[in-house]
Amino acid sequence: MDLDVFVTAHRAEWDRLDHLLHRGRRLTGAEADELVALYQRTATHLSLIQSTAPDPALTTRLTQLVARARATVTGARRATWRDAARFLTAGFPAAVYRSRRWWIPTAILSTLLAVVIGWWIGAHPEVQSAIAAPDELRRMTRPGGEYETYYSSHPAASFAAQVWTNNAQAAAMCLVLGAFLCLPVIWILFVNVLNLGVGIGLMSSVGRLDIFLGLILPHGLLELTAVFVAAGTGLRLGWTLIDPGPYSRRTAMAQQGRAALGMAIGLALVLFVSGLIEGFVTPSGLPTWARIAIGVAAEVAFLGYVYILGGRAVRAGETGDVDATDRSAELPVAA
């Protein structure tokens, strides 16, 4: 395509669209129809230029022009409480439900790996000695040791806030870094699994695995599920970069990226609940069975939320993406 000839042929249309946009709401009915038609044609022109003769200056100008025209045509919309309710009752659970084929295998494999690492460490004293000196291991695993006092070492409120912040950051990193071909997500997941496996191995080596599980399970069930969901979604995002399916790579990544962004917000709320449990329930004086029962109840509630509300929303057509009116316009690839 001869770019100069193309610009000469369509410059008047772009200038006319810019003129109509500057007039704002003072348009007649005919002018409003003309604005819509010019917006559609300019979007097509932008797509053609991007695909055949990309020119940075012209692309920037037309991108801004199309964005302004779209905002004028569709109108600005403010987020409302209805949007938040829809996100919590449909968008977020649907996104988690749709990604279950990624995060459920991630959860199963990670749990099995943690158990294997724990068995290996617990059954081999030489591995334990490579982790820390004998005195340090005793300080960690003895009654009243570091594994037990960790959860009561700070005031409950500040500890819960710290735990929530750290876990939310880890989940967000899994979601965001998935675009880098999955490798950072695998590393973050492995570090979490390794820490869990070390705790299992060291405490089992001194016959105190029941104490360790009594401290981990109340908050760990929900917390680890959230991490596995984030990791599975991050892996799915990375795989989309490799295999975008029937969509263009750009379109597929945009769809998965928007869903991952919403997932980050939803998982922050889930991790907030697990942080409250870790800060207030885990170190409490409740019997072990009661603390574990609270953790199991929170986990069952979350899974029910995902499978009942999320499954229903997916069957109704929900994808976890933002509303069509809030997405960037899908530009045509041909005139």
N, C-alpha and C positions, 0 to 999 in steps of 0.2 A: 504494500500500500504506500502510495506517495503521500507522506504526511503533510507536506505543504499544500497540495491540492485538496486534501481532506479538510484541513483547517480552513482554507479559503471557502470551501463549499458549505461549511456548517458554522462558521464564526457568527454569522448573523443570528442563527437560532440560539446560540449560547448567550450572546449579548441580550437578546430579547428575554430569555429566561432570567438573566441577572436583573434586568430592568423590572420585570414583573415581581421578582422576589423583594426588591427594594420598596415596592409599593405596599407590600404587606397585605393588610385587610381591606384596602381600598380598591378591590378588584370587582369588576362586574362578573356576572355569570359566565359570559363568553370568555372573559379573560382568565377566569379560574379554570375553565375547560382547556384553554390554550396552555396554561401553566402545567397542567397534568400531562398533556401530550408532549410538551417540550421536555419535561422531566423524564419521561419514558424514553424519548429519543436520545437525550443526552446521556442517560445511563447506558444505552446501547453503544453510543459513540465511545464512552469511556472504556467499556469492555473491549471493543475492537482495538482501541489504541493500546491497551494493556497487553493484549494477546499478540498483536502483529507489529507494532511500531512504538514501543514504550519510550515516551519522552518525559523526563522527570518534571519539568516545569508545567507542561500541558496536563499531565496526569494529576498533578497537585491541584491545578486550577479546576479541572473538571470534577475531581473527587470532592472538593469543597462545594462546588456548585450543586452537585447531585445530593450531597448531605443536607445542604440548606433547603433544597427543593423538597426532599423527602420529609424534613421536619415540618415544612409548611403544609404539604399535602396531607400527612398523617396527623399532624397536630402534636403538640407536646403533651405528655401524660405524666402525672405525678404518681409516685408509688403511694398506695393506700394500705389501710389495715386489711382490706380484702386481698391485696396482693400477698401480704405476709401470711394470711390464713391459707390462701391457695398454695403457697410454697410449702407450708408445714403439713398440709393435709393431702397434697397431691404431688407437687413438683419434686420435693426432696425424697419422700419415700419411693416414688416411681423411679427416680434416678438410681437409688440404692438397689431397688428390685431388679432393674434392667441390667445392672452390672454384677448381679449375683454369680454369673458364670465365671467371673474373674476373682471376686473376693472370697467366695466359699472355697475353691481349691487353694487359694493363697492361705486362708486360715488353717485348712487341714494340713497342708504341707509344712507350714510354719510351726504348728503345734507339734507335729511328729518330729520335726528337726529339733525343737527345744527339748523334747523328751529324750531323744537320742543323745544330744549333747549332755543333758543332765545325767543319764545313765553312764556315759563314758567318763565323765568327771567323777561321779560318785564311786565307780568301780575301780578307778585307777589312782592310787595315792600319789604316784609320780606326777600325774597331771595336776592334782590339787597343789602340790608343792611348787609347780611352775606358775601357778596363779598368784600365790602369795606365800609369805613365810608362815610356818606353823603357828607362831604366836598371833599373827594377824588373822589367820583363819579361825583360831579359837575365839578371838574377840568378835568376829563376825557371826559365828554360829552358836555360841554358848547361850544359855538362858539369859535373857536381858541384854543380849549382844546387839550388834549394829543392825542386823536384819530386823530385829523386833523393835528397837527404839527409833528406827528411821521414821516410822509413821507418826510418832508422838514427839519428835524432836523440835517441832515448831508449833506455835499456836495454830489451831485447826483452820481458822479462816485464811490466814496468810499461806499456810501450807497448801490448802485447796486451790487458792489462786495461783500459786507457783506451779503446782502440778498441772492445772488446766492450761496455763500459758505454754509450758513445755510440750505437753501433748498436742495442743492445737498447732503449734509450730511444726512439730514432726509430721502431723497429718497434712498440713498445708504444703510442706516440702514434698511429701509423696505425691500429692496431686499435681503440683506445679512442675516438679522435675521429671515427671513421667514422660514429658515431651522429648527428653534427651535419651531416646531409645531404651528406656526402662532401667538403665544401669544404676543411676543414683537411687531409684526406688528399691531395687534389690539390695543395695548396700545398707540403706536405712532400715529395711526390714530385717536384714541379717543381724545388725547390731542389736536391735530389740530382742530378737530371738536368742541371740548369744547371751545377753544379760539374764534373760529368763532361765535359760539352760544352766548357766553358772549357779544361779540361786538354787535351782532344783538339785543340782549335783552336790553342792557343798552342804546343804541342809540334810539331804538324804544320807550323806556319808557319816553324819553323826546321829542318825536316827531321829531327826526332827523335821522330816518332810511334812508331817501333818501340821506343824506349827507354821511352816512357810506357806502352805496352801491355804491355811486359815487366814493368813494375812493378805495373800494375793487375790484370792477368788472374789471377795466382796466387791472390790472395784475393778479387778483385772478382767473379769468377763466382759463387761461393757467397754472398758478402755481398749482392750486388745481387739475386740470386734470393730471398734471405730478405726483403729490403726489398720486392720486388715482390709476394711472397706476402702480406706484412703489408698492403701498400697495397691489393691486390686484395680481401683479406678485409675491410678497413675500408670499401672502396667497397660491397661486398656488404652489409655491416651497415647502411650509410647508405641503400642502395636498399630494404632490407627495411622501413625506417621509412616510405618512400614507398609501396611496394607489398608488403604482407605476404603476398600470395598467399592460399591457402585458409584460413589461420589468422587469429585476431585479431591486431591489431598488437602487443598485449602479449605474447601467446604466441610469435609469430614472433621478436620482438626478444629474448625470453628465450632461445630456442633458439640464435639466432645469437650472442648475447652470451656464452653459456656456451662455445660452440665457439671464439669469438674469445679467451676467457680461456685455454683450453687451448692455443690456437695461440701465444699470447704466451710461454708456458712452453717449448713446443717450439722456437720460433724463437730463443729465448734460447740454447738448446743449440746450434743450428745456427750462430748468430753467434759463439758461443764458439769453435767450430772455425775459422771464418773469421778470428777475431781471433788465434788461435794461428798460422795461416798468415801473416797479415799481420805479426805480431810476430817470427816466427822464420824463415820461408821467404823472404818478399819481400825483406828486406834482406840475405839470406845471400849467400855467395860462390858459390852454385851457378850453373851455366850457365843462361842465360835459358830454354832449352828444357826444362831439368829443373824449373825453378820453375813454368813454365806447365803442364807435365805434371802436377805435383802439384795445381795448381788445377783442371785439367780432371778429374782423377781424383776429387777431392772433389765436384765438380759432378755428374759422372755417378753417383757413389755416392748422392748425395742424390736425384736424379731417379729412379734405380732404386728407392730406398727408398720414394719416394712412389708410383710407378706400380705396383710389384710388391706391396709390403705394403699400401699404401693402397688400390689397386684391388681386391685380394683381400678386404680388410676391408669395403669398401663393398659388394661383391657378396654378402658374408655378412650384410649388414644393418647394419653399423656406420655411425654418422652423425657421429662426432666429438663428440657430446654426452656428458654424464656419464651414469652408470648411472641407469636409471629410479628405482631406490630412493633415489638421492641428489638427485633433482630435487624442487622444490616441487610439492606436489600440484596437479593441474589441477582447479580447482574447477568444478563443473557450472554451467551458465548458466540452468538451469530446474529447478524442483522435480521 
